[in-house]
Amino acid sequence: MSEYRALRERYSLLDLCRTPELDTEVTLHPIRRIEVDAAILFSDLLLPLEPMGIRFDFIRGEGPMIEQPLRSEADLDSVRRFEPRDALGYVFDAIRLVKRELAGRVPLIGFAGAPFTLASYAIEGGHSNAFAHTKALMYGAPAAWHRFCDTLAAVVGDYLVAQIEAGVDAVQVFDSWVGALNARDYREFILPHTRQIFDMLAEHDVPSIHFGVGTGAILAELREAGGQVIGADWRIPLDEAWQRIGSDREIQGNLDPTLLLGPLDRTFAATDDVLARARGRLGHIFNLGHGILPTTPVEHVQALARYVHQKTRQ
């Protein structure tokens, strides 16, 4: 969005995240211009890493970079827990400001990263395609891996509970890169830790969303790990994903975000397919199958939101 790009000319991404007034402004940008049904807190899922002793920054054009990636058992054991209400207080200040500005217009969704995704960033040093360093430690030092992920789960659970206390209406757990695992490895190395997060959230009366990318083969495992709503990306038809998840859970998805780069008639045809597969059942949150791409025309997003509302209005 042009409003966001203008701010980024003056401030770094971390500046925006750490300044509640700026964070609030960016969170409200899409609410003011797009017919969406909820606001999503502007933040970054790596924020909890720094208080754990894992320093990082964002390199323009390259994304997040970890200063000293974790590459040994000793590195994994060196991370520390912290109190999010102290170390990440600016996030909760932003939540309170956003809620005040929204004044009940739409609900606010908070979020955090899941153990595998946070671990992979910390170990790889940034984004990866093969996750070779991550899997080498996971397979080669399983005890240290589980201690590390247990710490991550405890931190993320505390962080999300603090977001709920600050006022968010729902929370989403992002496991963006967990599709790199097969079902057996997910069950052994990740499921217990992600379940720990959702067990902590179960004590609070807010909806929880569990989202991953490339997870068609492990949707049943994601369901078992937790979340009232399970996200499905665009690689699997929505009805097939829902069948794997189970009809007693809600589903979020699952339009391919690159469709918004093309002509709207194709976007709308693909949208019709997603809605047809949902068959009007309660519990479908229409959404993209992954994050919106920076080059997406805002006008296309506005048109898509209007189209979905028109097609689903009762």
N, C-alpha and C positions, 0 to 999 in steps of 0.2 A: 504494500500500500504506500502511496506517495507520502502520507503523513509519517509512516514509520521510517521510510528512507530519509526524510528530512531530519528526523531525530538522530538517525545513525550517522549523519554527516557531522553531528556535534558530540555524540556520546558513543562509547563502546557498548556492546551488548551487555557486558557485566555492569556497566554504569546504569543502564536502564533497569536491569534486574534488581540492583541494590539501592535504587532511589525510589521510594514508594510513590511519590507524586508522578514520576515518569513512568513507572510500571503501571500505574492506574491509567494514565493517558493511553498507553499502548494497548492495554486490555480493552479499553472502550472503543478503540478505532473501528473494529469490525461491527460492533453493536450499533454504531451510529450510521453505518452505510450498508450493512447487509442484513437481510431478513432472517437472522438466525434465532434459535430458540434458547440459547444459553451463551454465557460468556465463559471463556477459558482464561484462567489467570496467565498473564505473560510472565514466563519464568524460564528456567533451564533445568533439565533433570540432573545436571552435573553439580549443582550448587552444594549438595551435602558432602561432596568429595573433599573440598578444601579444609573444612573443620576436622576431617578425619586425617589430615596430614598429607593429602594428595593434591598438590597445587596444579592448576591448569590455567590456560588462557585461550582466547579465540583468535585464530590467525585468519585475517581477511582472505577469503577465497579458498580456505582450506578447512575451516571448522575448528572444533576443539582439539587442543594439544596438551597432553599431560607432560609436565616438566621432567619428572623422573618416573617413568612407568615401573610398575611392580613386576619383577621378573623372577622372584625366588620365594621360597617358603618364608624366609626371614622378612621379606618385603610384605607379604600378606599378613604376617603376624604383627607387623609394626603399626598397622592402622589403629585408630582409637575411636571410641564412641564419644559422643558429645551431646549436650542438651540443645536441641534445635531452637527452643524458644529464646535462647540467649544468642547462639552463634548465627542464626538465620532470622533474627527478629524483624529485619526489614521485609521479609516475605509476608509475615503476619500483619505488619502495619499496612502493606499494600492491600491485603485482603480486606481489611476493615475499611480502607478508603474506597475500594472498588464497590463493596457492598453499599456503602453510603451513597455513592454516585448512582448506582443502579436503582436504588430505591424500590426494589421489588419488581422491576420491569422484566427481568429474566433471572434465572438462577445462575450461580457462579460455580464452575468446576475447578477444583484444584488437582494437582497431579504430582507424581514423583516417578523416578526410574526404578525398575525392578532389578533384583540382584544380578542376573546374568548381564544385562545391558550395562549397568554401572561397573561391574567387574571387567567386562571386555574393554571399556574405555580406559579404565585404570591400568590394565595390563598391556593392552596393545599400544597405548599412548595416543590413540585417536581412533578414527574409523578404520575398519578392517574388512576385507572380503573373505579371508580364510579363517580368521581368528586362531591362527596357529599358536601364538604365545599363550593365549587364554586356554585353549584346549590342552596344550602341553602341560600347563600347571594343573589343570583340572584332572587330567588322567594320571599325571606323575606324582602329584602331591595331594591326594584326595582329602587327607585329614586337615591340612592347612587350608585347602579350598573351602571345606565346609565351615571351618572357623571363620574365615573371611566372609563368606556369604551369610553366616549367622549374624555377624556384626552389621553387614549391610542391611539385612532384613530388619534388625532391631532399630537401626537408625531411620530407615525409610518408614517403618511403622510409626515410630514416635513423631516423625516429621509430618506425616499425613494426619495423625490424630491432632497435632497442634494446628494444622490448617483447618480441621473441622472445628476446633475450639475457637478459631479466629472468625469463622462464619461461612466457609464454603458449603455449598448445598449438595455437592457430590464430589467424589474423588476418582481419579483414573490412575492406574498403575501401568506405566509404559514399559514393555519388554521388547523394544524395537528390534533387537538383533537375535532374539531367542530362536528364530526360525533356523538358525545355523545348527541347532541340535536335533537329533532324532528322538523319538519317543522314549527309548530306553535311557539315553543319557539325560534327557530332561527329567525323567522320573527319579533317577539316582542323584543327580547333582544340583537340581534347581527346585523341583516341586516342593520339598519340605520347607525351603526358605521363603518362597513366594507365599505358600500357605500360611506361614507365620505372620506375614504382613496382613493378609485378609482376616486371620483370626483376631488380630488386634483391632481391625476395623469393625468386626462384627459386634463389638461392644457399643458401637455408636450408630444411631439411626439415620444413616445417610446412604444413598445408593453408591455402589462401587463398580467400576468398569475395569476390566482386565484386557489389555490390548497388546498384540504383537504383530510382527510382519513376517510373512512367509511361514505361517503357522498352520497351514491346512492339514499337515500330517500329525499335528499334536494338539488339535483343538480339544479333544477329550481330556487330555492331560491339563490344559489350561483351565478347563472347567473344574477339574478336580482340585487344582491349586487354589481356586477361589474367584470370587467376583460375581455380582448379581447380573452383570452384563458382560458378555464376551465379545471382543472385537474380531472382525474377520476382514482380511484384506481382499483385494480384487482378484487374486489368483484362483479363487474358488467360488463357484456360484453360491449366492446367499442361502438358497434353500438347502443345498448340500451341506454348507457350513452349519446351518441351524440343526440339521439332522444329527451331525456329529456332536454338536454341543449338547443337544437335548432341548425339547420343546418347553421344559420348565424353567429355562433361563432366557433372559433377553439377549438380543444381538445388536451389535452396532456395525454398520458398514453399508455398502462396500464398493463404491464407485472408484474406478481407477483415476487418480488425480490428474494423469496426463491427458485425459479426455477433455479437461477444461482448457487445454491449449489449442484444441481443434474447433471445428464449426459447431455451433450450438445444436443443430439438428441431430448430429451424432451423439452429443452429450445427452440430449433429452431421450433419444432412443435407448441408450444404455441405462439411463435413469429409469425408464419405463420397465426395463428388464429386471432391475433390482427390485422395484416396487411390486412387480408381478410375482416374483419369487417369494416376497414377504406375504403376499396374498391378504394384505390388510390385517394380519394378525397383530394383536397388541404385543408390545415388547420389542418392536423394531425401531431403532434410532437410525434414521438415514444419515449417512456420513460418507466421507471419502475413505478409501481403504488404507490410506496413509496420509502424511502431511501434505499440505498444499505447496505447490512449487513456486519459487519466488517470481518466475516469469509469467505466472497466470494473470490474465487480465481481470481486474476487479469486476468489470462489467459481466464477465462470464459467471463469476461466483454469485453476484447479485441475481442474475437471471436463473441460475440453478436453484437458489433458495426459494425464489418466487414460484418456480415451476413445481418443486416438490410440495409446497404448501397448497398450490392449486389442485394438484393431483390427489392429495390426501385429505383435503378438507371434507369433513363430514357434514 
